[in-house]
């Protein structure tokens, strides 16, 4: 998703802020409030912002 939206932005001459980095501190125990939950929220926010910049929303 990140690469596809960044490629669309580049093709249109637009710049997007860098996408969120994947977590590196997950312990794999399924903690409540896992770092992957935060990443998913940040990724969705980035996607929505990118769609706005690209004029899709």
ROBA-842423 format. One record per residue: residue in one letter; x, y, z of N, C-alpha, C, CB in turn. Coordinates in steps of 0.2 Angstrom, whole numbers, padded with zeros to 4 digits, always signed. Glycine has a CB too. Example, Ala and Ser with C-alpha at 12.3 -4.5 7.8 and 13.67 -1.06 7.14 Angstrom:
BEGIN
A+0066-0028+0039+0062-0022+0039+0066-0016+0039+0057-0022+0045S+0064-0011+0035+0068-0005+0036+0064+0000+0039+0070-0003+0029
This chain:
BEGIN
X+0004-0006+0000+0000+0000+0000+0004+0006+0000-0005+0000+0006X+0009+0006+0004+0014+0012+0005+0017+0014-0002+0019+0011+0010X+0020+0009-0005+0023+0009-0011+0019+0012-0017+0027+0003-0013X+0013+0009-0017+0008+0010-0022+0006+0018-0022+0002+0006-0022X+0004+0020-0016+0002+0027-0015+0008+0032-0016-0001+0028-0008X+0014+0030-0014+0020+0034-0016+0021+0035-0023+0026+0032-0012X+0020+0029-0027+0021+0029-0034+0016+0034-0037+0021+0022-0037X+0010+0033-0035+0005+0038-0038+0006+0045-0037-0002+0036-0035X+0009+0046-0031+0010+0053-0029+0016+0056-0033+0012+0054-0022X+0021+0052-0034+0027+0053-0038+0025+0055-0045+0032+0048-0038X+0021+0050-0048+0018+0051-0055+0014+0058-0056+0014+0045-0057X+0011+0060-0051+0007+0067-0051+0012+0072-0049+0001+0066-0046X+0018+0071-0047+0022+0077-0045+0021+0079-0038+0022+0082-0050X+0018+0075-0034+0016+0077-0027+0021+0073-0022+0009+0075-0025X+0021+0076-0016+0026+0073-0011+0021+0071-0005+0031+0078-0009X+0023+0065-0003+0019+0062+0003+0025+0062+0009+0016+0055+0002X+0022+0063+0015+0027+0062+0021+0029+0054+0021+0024+0064+0027X+0034+0053+0024+0036+0046+0024+0031+0041+0028+0043+0045+0028X+0030+0035+0026+0025+0031+0030+0028+0029+0037+0023+0025+0026X+0024+0027+0041+0027+0025+0048+0031+0018+0047+0021+0023+0052X+0036+0018+0051+0040+0012+0051+0037+0006+0055+0047+0014+0054X+0039+0000+0052+0036-0006+0055+0039-0006+0062+0037-0012+0051X+0036-0009+0067+0039-0009+0074+0044-0015+0074+0033-0011+0079X+0049-0014+0078+0054-0019+0079+0054-0022+0086+0061-0016+0077X+0050-0020+0090+0050-0021+0097+0044-0026+0099+0050-0015+0102X+0041-0029+0095+0035-0034+0096+0038-0040+0100+0031-0036+0090X+0035-0042+0105+0038-0048+0109+0034-0054+0107+0037-0047+0117X+0029-0054+0103+0025-0059+0100+0020-0063+0105+0030-0064+0098X+0019-0060+0110+0014-0063+0115+0007-0060+0115+0017-0061+0122X+0006-0056+0110-0001-0054+0109-0003-0049+0115-0006-0059+0109X+0001-0045+0117+0000-0040+0122-0006-0035+0121+0006-0036+0124X-0010-0033+0126-0015-0028+0125-0011-0022+0124-0020-0028+0131X-0013-0018+0118-0009-0012+0116-0003-0014+0113-0008-0008+0123X-0003-0019+0109+0003-0021+0105+0006-0016+0101+0002-0028+0101X+0012-0016+0099+0015-0011+0095+0012-0011+0088+0023-0011+0095X+0010-0017+0086+0007-0018+0079+0000-0014+0079+0006-0025+0078X-0003-0014+0084-0010-0010+0085-0008-0003+0083-0013-0011+0091X-0003+0000+0086-0001+0007+0085+0001+0008+0078+0004+0009+0090X+0005+0003+0075+0007+0004+0068+0001+0003+0064+0012-0002+0067X-0004-0001+0065-0010-0001+0061-0014+0005+0061-0015-0007+0063X-0014+0008+0066-0018+0015+0067-0014+0020+0063-0018+0017+0074X-0007+0020+0064-0003+0025+0060-0003+0024+0053+0004+0025+0063X-0003+0018+0051-0003+0016+0044-0010+0019+0041-0002+0009+0043X-0015+0018+0044-0022+0020+0042-0022+0027+0041-0028+0017+0046X-0020+0031+0046-0019+0038+0046-0015+0040+0040-0017+0041+0053X-0010+0037+0039-0005+0039+0033-0009+0038+0027+0001+0035+0033X-0013+0032+0026-0016+0031+0020-0022+0036+0019-0020+0024+0021X-0025+0038+0024-0031+0043+0023-0028+0049+0021-0035+0043+0029X-0022+0051+0024-0019+0058+0022-0016+0057+0015-0013+0059+0027X-0014+0052+0013-0011+0051+0006-0017+0051+0001-0007+0044+0005X-0022+0048+0003-0028+0049-0002-0031+0056-0003-0034+0044+0001X-0030+0060+0003-0032+0067+0002-0028+0071-0002-0032+0070+0009X-0021+0070-0001-0016+0073-0005-0017+0071-0013-0009+0071-0003X-0019+0065-0014-0019+0063-0021-0026+0065-0024-0019+0055-0021X-0031+0067-0020-0037+0070-0022-0042+0064-0023-0036+0073-0029X-0042+0059-0019-0047+0053-0020-0052+0054-0014-0043+0047-0019X-0051+0058-0010-0056+0059-0004-0058+0067-0004-0054+0056+0002
